[in-house]
């Protein structure tokens, strides 16, 4: 492609904005230009890439809009004709034809609706025409395509010529690479050698991108300036501004352009909101596979990132940022760091689990439960239907509980608390390194000046209702205007949280009733494993409810946020994230919190149980504690959400949509139409990008599952790691193949998500302290071993934790219906609690052992929390946020920039001096008739971009 070609903008008034839609030939409005041919002689038409019909000008942005049905073409063409004579002639002919006796009479209601629709379409057409004329005035070049392969849809292709790109890049202060390059060294010689050695060892894990560019060389970047174009490498203007930068520049121009002829000015976002344009997106670089697939960044991303065959490789973060922008690049960089940090956590979690498996046969408490010689009779688990049972039947549950409730889980909880801090610190350093590599060190995320369309609409409505305001005073929405929305938000959020609590309570009632029903069942298979059946089915019900409520809560959160009418997109996103996080967090963790901290503690005792909703007796934990049930709930919820909600929905729904589209049309016709489609038509068939909030949210909830209750489920990091390995490639495939190309957005960090992660890591320390001390038997075992054990061992611990109950003290109607179920008469039964025996002076009161263990539990929470918090803060203080080599390179970059401008100023002065000397040598001799001309003198102008105080220029 020739870089010096000049293209003229398409004058909007010379084109008929309302072409004949009945014409089946392709309608593309642009200046006719000869197609460009490559060296092989093949035409590089638009089907080979995102170009205008001339094959030269690149399509930087595409706006889609709906085309009116052919039934109203006559009215629309007569209304927008440029010739008054033909307009009147057509109107008179249409009136005559309407009075013809053979014309069938039209339904007045249908006619009125049609006229109203035509009126709206005419308004939209007029706004589009004005908007496009304003775009032409900014220097952009346009091309219309209304005869495409997608019926009822028209496209407006936008191209930014070189002068517009330079002007807007200077206005946006885009940092662009200069000709100056310098070597990048990461630390001392020893550190550099270690880094090079690790890089060579892990070479097979690196993606095959940017192979021609040395990793130790970086270009010096500077905000683009048209006056200093000689500093930048403009040898290839077509590649100087990549496709991401070009689309960002065009997007800024679109946001600044407004329609002013209407009663109220309308911006680009308002035109999208009211349907004047149905969508606006940048185009993908090209095809991924097929005959027309040429080498491009999208195809490279598919091969080296979005393919499952490269799951073991690092992500090409630089190429992701180049193609999708910094905001999406930071998300995948954070996801990669999080997944890498899960590797040591998963290894330690597996070791802890294996330690439990190896020591289960040496665990004295579980051995005492499983010993058949200990004929301990336990009290019934429910009223009347349940009978007495032997403690030995809980042998399997006790052995399984030891896998997750052993001394190693305390160490693992401390390890995971420090792991969370190390992860946050590692990400901060990685984020700072990316900011340096991507030239974002001087970038400040300011609030966008562009308002949302809904906000502008509400301001216009408020302006119409209230009295005129003084000049210079802008009308804006206040807290009073938003008060109804805020009240609605508070009421709805409270209602949704109450619904979650009610559903959890309903599952509790399900467990109580199904347990009693299974005990009364006459089938031996139903009575054989009641606890496992109740636990598993209740956990599955909770999972299904969580998945359904998650989808409902997202819709409600969107609706509530729109009611508040936030001013900017950033404010809208932050409010939406806050609501979704609160609702999803409560939805996912309410059943888990109940099992961890409330179940088994609001039960009462035999003879004085606590009842809810009439005769439902509150459920109690198994003898080995509620930790096993908590583990089952966590396992099913975590795996279910990852497999069903995250992966199955993301894979299955797009496949189902694609299958439905194929069933509507024959396969051959579908393939033929896809081959005939141009780039903007293919992209229009893809899904709309919905933002990064769903992607971040599922990872935040997973992070909570991994850190908050990790003491009860040490295999959680392993499952999270396996899920994320698939999740990265799944998201990559979705972004590259199934979604339209998103608008490249700049960002220095991950925003509010970092604060949520940091908050969860702090809460995790407290939650794990309470899980260890109150949910598990770690503290009771410790207290018994060092205070009550006669020989300092765990022998006799089970008998120590069981209290006595006299069966004659049962309330009337609560005793078992089959007291002889075990084959002998029971006078005393045992239950798990620390209470006085019935023969004491204070029967069934809490014993002194209970208060001693409670004090030990509270002391452990305080010590554990403070020690781990202190260690976390020490690690945070020990690791600097900015790597030392990055701070040195940033300082070096500033020095090089000053030197570059100093050399430029010296060159200018030498050029001026040489020019002055040549003028003196060639000065003409003056006669007496012509007075001598004054000598040129230097005039100094301030230059803000130069490190020197002034730059010299000469005037004659």
DOZA-743454 format. One record per residue (C-alpha): x, y, z. Coordinates in steps of 0.05 Angstrom, whole numbers, plus 5000, padded with zeros to 4 digits. Example, Ala and Ser with C-alpha at 12.3 -4.5 7.8 and 13.67 -1.06 7.14 Angstrom:
<rs>
524649105156
527349795143
</rs>
This chain:
<rs>
500050005000
502650694982
503351125043
502951795007
496051694977
491252244995
483852085003
478252584999
472452565047
465752365019
461152975016
454552775048
450253265008
452452964941
449752284959
442552054963
441651865036
435451465021
437250974966
432250524933
431749914977
428549504924
434949514885
438148834897
445049054876
450149244928
449549974951
456050264976
456951014975
464151244968
468751584919
470251074864
477550884866
481450354830
482449714869
489349594895
493148994872
498648624907
505048414876
501947754855
496548104817
490747914862
485948464882
485948624955
478648764960
474448845022
473248105028
480547995048
480448505105
476949085138
477549585080
473150045040
470749814972
477050124941
481249614979
485950155006
482750545062
482150145127
475550105163
476950365233
469850355259
463050095237
456250375257
450249935243
443050175237
436249885218
433550005148
426150165141
421749645107
420349755033
413049915046
414650635065
419950785013
415451244972
413851695030
421151725054
423951874985
418852424973
420252745041
427752775031
428252944957
432653534941
428153814885
421754174906
418554074839
419253324841
417153324914
410553674897
409453244836
410452614877
405852864931
400353024881
401152354847
400751994913
394352384931
391252204864
392951484872
390051484942
383351754914
383051204861
376750784868
380550124859
385050264919
383149814978
381250185041
386450155096
384950045169
385450735203
388950445265
394150075224
395250695181
396251125243
401250635271
404850615204
405151375200
407851415271
413150895254
415051265191
415551905230
420351585279
424451285223
424651955188
427252285252
432651755259
434551835186
435052585194
439352515256
443852025221
444652495162
446553075208
451252645249
454752385187
455553085159
458653305225
463352705222
465552925152
467053615179
471853305230
475853005172
473452285178
471751905114
465351505109
462450965066
455350685068
453449965055
445849855052
445649265004
449248765047
447948025060
444348175125
437248405109
434549025144
441349265168
445649825140
452849975156
456750625160
464150485153
468851015182
476051135163
480951625196
486151905148
493252055170
492152795186
486252625231
490152085267
495952565280
491353115304
487352675351
493552315377
496552985396
489953195428
489352545467
496752575487
497951865464
504851605480
508151335417
514950995409
520551445384
526751255344
530851235407
531750535436
535650325498
537649685534
533349435591
536949085647
533148735703
537448795765
544648635778
548948175736
547347575781
539947705777
540447805702
544047135694
538746785737
533247105696
536446895630
537446185656
530146125677
528046425610
532045885573
529245325616
522045565607
522945725533
517945175510
512645505554
513046185520
508246335462
511346435394
509847175387
514447785380
520147325360
523647855319
524048375374
529348295428
526548265499
532148705527
530849305482
525349825492
523450435452
523251105486
516051355485
513552075483
506752405474
505552485400
506553175371
505853395299
511453905309
516153345330
514452815279
521952745264
522752415333
518151835314
519451265266
514651435210
517850995157
511450585153
505451025168
500550455159
503450085219
505250685263
498150725290
495750005300
488449795292
487049865367
489750575369
486050775305
479350525332
480550885399
481851535362
475551465320
471551295382
473851945415
471752335353
464951995353
463852165427
465452895414
460852965354
453753195368
447253315332
445154035346
439454165298
434253835343
431054165402
436153845449
443353675428
444652925424
451352585429
453751925402
451551525463
444551825459
444051625386
445750905406
440850925464
434851155423
436050675366
438651165314
444550695309
443749975333
451049845347
458050125339
464249705343
471349665316
472749085269
476948475279
483448455239
481347875194
479147155189
482046605233
481246015187
479245905115
481746085046
481746835060
485246785127
491647185121
496747295176
494147785228
494147895302
487347565311
489646925278
496046935319
492047015383
487746425363
493745975350
498046175410
492746355462
485546125447
487245405431
486644855483
493044535456
497245105486
494145065556
501044955587
504045595556
504346295584
499346795557
501747295503
499847885548
503348395503
499548165442
492948155481
494148875502
496049065431
489548775403
484348885458
487349465499
490249545568
483949415608
482748715579
490348585579
490548735654
484748255667
488247675633
494947855665
491547845733
488147185717
494846895696
498247125760
492546855803
492846185767
500346135775
499846295849
494645745857
500045225839
503745245906
497145315944
494444695909
500844305923
500644465997
493144316000
494243625969
499943496019
495243676076
489843216049
494842646040
497342756111
490142656135
489642016093
496241756121
494541886194
487241666194
489040986222
493141306278
487641786299
485541566369
478641916371
476341586306
479240916329
475140966394
468841116354
470040516308
471940046365
466139546372
467939436445
465740146461
458239996463
455940716470
448440836460
446741516431
440341916440
435441946380
436842456325
429442636316
423042576356
418941936357
420941676288
428241606305
430741096355
437041006396
443340846356
450340606370
456241076362
460040556322
455340686262
458741366254
465441046242
465841236168
463941966181
469142016236
474641736192
472742186134
472542796180
479742676200
481842786128
479943526135
480043616211
487243486232
492943906260
495544036189
489344456172
491544976223
498245046188
494645066121
490045636144
496146046165
499545876099
493446096058
493046756096
500246906079
499046646009
493547155998
498347716020
503847455975
498947415917
496848135926
504048375931
506147965871
500448255831
502248975851
509348865827
507048525763
502049095750
507549615760
512049245711
506449225659
505249975669
512550095653
512649635593
506149915566
508150645579
502650775629
507051055685
504751765672
497551585656
492251845703
485251555701
480852165703
473252155704
470552175634
467152815613
462152445569
455552335603
451251725595
445251795549
440351635605
443352185648
442652695591
435452485581
433752575654
437153255655
433053475595
426653245629
428553625692
430054255651
423254225618
419654175684
423254695726
423855445717
429355745674
436155755710
441056335709
446156345654
452455945668
449055485718
448554765693
442654335710
444553675742
441353115781
441853175856
440952685913
433852925920
432452735848
435352045860
432051935928
426451485901
431651065866
435851015929
429850805971
427850295918
434950025918
435249945994
428449605996
430049135938
436948955964
433948796032
428448385999
433347985957
437747836017
431447636056
429547165999
436446846004
435646736079
428646456069
431045956017
436745726063
431645646119
427245246071
433144776057
434044696132
426744476139
427844006080
433643676116
429743596180
423543306147
427142846098
431342566155
425142386195
421842096133
427741656117
427941406189
420641206183
421740866116
420640116112
426040026059
432739816089
436540156032
433440826050
435340746124
442440496110
445841166097
441141716117
446342246134
450042206067
443442236029
440942846066
447543216062
448543095987
441443245965
441143876007
447744125978
445243995907
438844385921
442944955949
447244945886
441244975839
438145545879
444845925878
445445865803
438246085790
438546675839
445246905810
442047015742
436047375774
440447815818
444548055759
438248295724
435648635787
442348965800
442449245729
435449505737
436949835804
443250155777
439550445717
434350735764
439851135799
441851445732
449451495744
452852055707
458651685674
460150975653
465450915707
460451095761
455250615731
460350045731
462450155803
455350185829
453449565790
459549175815
457849355887
450649105881
452348465844
458048305892
453548385954
447947965925
452347415897
456647385958
450647306004
447446805957
453646365952
456146386024
449746406066
448845636066
456245556081
456146056139
450145706169
453645026167
460045316195
457645746252
450245626268
448444896256
448944476319
449345076365
441945256368
439444556384
438344506458
438943826493
434943186499
428543336537
428944076520
430244146445
429244786405
423444766355
421845206295
415545266253
411644846302
414544156310
420944196269
426744046315
433244416297
438343956267
444843786302
451743606276
454542906271
458942676327
465242846288
462743566280
459743976223
466344036187
464943446142
458143726121
461444406109
466644066065
461143716024
457344366015
463644735993
465744185946
458944135911
457944885908
464945035881
465044475830
457844595809
458745335799
465145225759
462544665716
455444885705
455045635714
461945825687
464145305637
457844955614
453945605605
459745945569
460745345523
453745065517
449645695505
453945955446
454045255416
446445205423
445445885390
449945685333
446145035325
439445395323
442145875269
444445285228
437644935233
434045555207
437945535142
441144965103
448444845117
450644965045
447045625041
449945825109
457145675087
456046035020
453346645055
459046655104
464146625048
460647205012
460347645074
465148215085
468948335149
463848815180
458148335163
461547755196
463048155258
455748385262
453747655269
458047575332
455747705403
456048385436
461648495487
458348565556
464348815596
469148485644
464548495705
461947775696
469047515685
471847865746
465847685789
466346935780
473846965798
472447395860
467246895885
472246335871
477646705910
472746745968
471545995964
479045865963
480946326022
474946406068
473545686088
479945356066
480845046135
475044576120
476844426048
484344416032
483044155962
479544805941
485945105911
486944485868
479844515840
480645265828
487245145791
484244625745
478245075731
482545675715
486945305666
480545165626
477645845641
483446235611
482945865544
475345895546
475246645556
480646725503
476646335452
470446745469
474047405460
477547205395
472046805360
465146925390
464947665410
465448305371
471948675382
471149115444
473249845447
480449885472
480350225540
486450455579
487350275652
493050285701
490149765749
484249295759
480449835797
475349655850
476748915843
483448995879
479849295939
474948715940
480648215937
484348555993
478048586036
476747846025
483847666044
483048046110
476247736125
479147046109
483847076168
478047196216
473446676184
478746136186
480346296258
473046186277
472545546233
478545236268
476345436338
468745336335
467244876276
472744366283
474743956344
481844226344
481044656407
477044126448
482343606431
487944086452
484444266518
483143536535
490243326520
493543846563
488243936619
483943316628
487642726599
490642286654
496742076611
497242676563
494442276504
487842286467
485241646498
478441766530
477042396489
470542126460
467741946528
469742636553
465642996499
459242596512
454142776565
448942316598
441342356592
436141966631
430941726581
425441816634
426442566627
423742576555
417843046544
411142716533
410342486461
417742576444
420541896463
422241386408
416640956382
421240346380
425540386444
427639646436
430539766367
437639576391
435038946425
435639176496
432439676542
435840356546
435940746611
441441236595
443441526527
449241976509
449342626469
455043076447
455443676494
458943906557
453343866609
452543616679
449842896687
442742776712
445242546781
448843196796
446043776837
445044186773
442843676721
443643846648
446944516662
453144726624
459344436657
465844776674
469144416617
464644786569
466845466595
474245266595
473745046522
469845676503
475346106535
480645716497
476845806432
476146556440
483546616460
485546226398
481446686353
484847306382
491847016379
491046706310
488047336281
493347806309
499247356293
497147236222
495347966211
502148166238
505747676193
501647926133
503348646147
510648466155
510648126088
507048716058
512349186086
518148736066
516248695992
516549375956
510749535910
515349765854
520949295833
527849605840
529849495768
523349825744
524650445786
531750485759
529250405687
523950945697
529351425723
533851235664
528151365616
527252075642
534652215634
534651955563
528552375546
532153005571
538352825532
534252715469
531153405473
537853725490
540853435427
534753675388
535654385414
543154365399
541654145329
536754705319
541755225344
547254955298
542354975239
540555695256
547855895263
549755575196
543955915163
546056585193
553256505168
551056315098
546556935097
552457385115
556857085061
551757165006
549057845027
548158314965
551559004961
546859584975
546760214932
545560904956
538460884928
536460284969
537060335044
540159735080
535359215107
535759065181
539358445202
535157855223
534857785298
533257175340
526357125371
525356615427
518856225437
517055825498
516755075486
512854695540
515054005516
522454155518
526654065580
530354705562
527255375576
526555625504
527555425432
530455925384
527056115319
528956655269
524757185236
527157655180
</rs>
